[in-house]
Amino acid sequence: MSMLGCVIHGRGDLRVDELPTPSPGPGEALVAVRYGGVCGSDLHYWRHGGVGDFTLREPMILGHEIVGTVLAYGAGADADADGTPAPGTEVAVHPATPCGACPECTAGRRNVCRDTRYLGSAARTPHVQGGFATQVVVPAAQLRPLPPNLPLRRAALAEPLSVALHAVRRAGDVRGKHVLVTGAGPIGCLVVAAAKAAGAAHVTATDLLPRALEYAVAAGADSTVRADEPSSSGRPSEVDAAVEASGVAAGLDTCLRLVRRGGVVVQLGMLPPGQSAFPGNLVVSREIDLRGAFRFDEEFDDALQLLATAPHFDQLISATIPLAEAESAFTLAADRTKSCKILLDFTPH
């Protein structure tokens, strides 16, 4: 038997290929994928043949933001034990499989595991195949049944929202504080929502595109600023914490110049490969804490709970497009003048 999958073969070479249908092995689950969110990293693989320092070396199924329905289990995966969801259950899939043995894992920082496997990632060779396929096999431990009242479509935001929750937690306690978010793409908008959920008193979002700032307002931003209008009346003179979500050096520069003395700047956006210039003397003279944020761990469960109680997240989903039109979906996802989050629909047609 065969199935369809969204496979990147090289820079600009995205195909919907016919693939062998997988079978679950020991400890694994077979999931019928319903929705998959197109991530910025998926777009980088498509447009540039890599993301950050991770370069595509072989064809790879893309996708790590997936939800669907459990079909079956392999040997050793007991649907009656440890809350493992029974076949027929709607689930979200945690995309990371940390090794559990490295110093980072044993220290409770599994998101920076040095030997992790992450769906749809070229960080290691052979690459870890992703979840943009009509059926996917994953470790049973990565399944999360959806909370009551959480529709599958909205649940597809769980992975990027987890990234945002982790970034906000890296900023420390933001309750009652003013938080700046540079970059109002899908991740930036979710950082806005995560900061508000964490108790931020005021969140300012910046971006070059008016449409992106509209999505930031839908996510909960209290004020927005055009990044190319530094004298804008809405631009804050100082903030308590900042999350850089644009992935460009100019965004980091803005964060470091606007955060207060002793404040925290979190670099979340993946900067271009190689060296990036930034005003390092400000880090020294103002004792700014500059922290990285990479993926997430237990935040995935928190993201599902938050999504179940916040229907306004639906406003961030711009379109749902069938798998057969994958390239059109990627084209739309790359056009930030028209979209925020784009979902692929894997329902057989």
Secondary structure as GFF3:
##gff-version 3
##sequence-region A 1 349
A	DSSP	beta_strand	2	10	.	.	.	ID=ss1
A	DSSP	beta_strand	13	20	.	.	.	ID=ss2
A	DSSP	beta_strand	28	37	.	.	.	ID=ss3
A	DSSP	alpha_helix	40	48	.	.	.	ID=ss4
A	DSSP	beta_strand	50	51	.	.	.	ID=ss5
A	DSSP	beta_strand	54	55	.	.	.	ID=ss6
A	DSSP	beta_strand	60	61	.	.	.	ID=ss7
A	DSSP	beta_strand	65	73	.	.	.	ID=ss8
A	DSSP	beta_strand	90	93	.	.	.	ID=ss9
A	DSSP	beta_strand	96	97	.	.	.	ID=ss10
A	DSSP	alpha_helix	103	106	.	.	.	ID=ss11
A	DSSP	three_ten_helix	110	112	.	.	.	ID=ss12
A	DSSP	beta_strand	117	118	.	.	.	ID=ss13
A	DSSP	beta_strand	135	139	.	.	.	ID=ss14
A	DSSP	three_ten_helix	140	142	.	.	.	ID=ss15
A	DSSP	beta_strand	143	145	.	.	.	ID=ss16
A	DSSP	alpha_helix	152	155	.	.	.	ID=ss17
A	DSSP	alpha_helix	158	170	.	.	.	ID=ss18
A	DSSP	beta_strand	178	182	.	.	.	ID=ss19
A	DSSP	alpha_helix	186	197	.	.	.	ID=ss20
A	DSSP	beta_strand	202	207	.	.	.	ID=ss21
A	DSSP	alpha_helix	210	219	.	.	.	ID=ss22
A	DSSP	beta_strand	223	226	.	.	.	ID=ss23
A	DSSP	beta_strand	239	244	.	.	.	ID=ss24
A	DSSP	alpha_helix	249	258	.	.	.	ID=ss25
A	DSSP	beta_strand	259	267	.	.	.	ID=ss26
A	DSSP	alpha_helix	280	285	.	.	.	ID=ss27
A	DSSP	beta_strand	289	292	.	.	.	ID=ss28
A	DSSP	alpha_helix	299	308	.	.	.	ID=ss29
A	DSSP	three_ten_helix	311	316	.	.	.	ID=ss30
A	DSSP	beta_strand	317	322	.	.	.	ID=ss31
A	DSSP	three_ten_helix	323	325	.	.	.	ID=ss32
A	DSSP	alpha_helix	326	334	.	.	.	ID=ss33
A	DSSP	beta_strand	341	345	.	.	.	ID=ss34
###
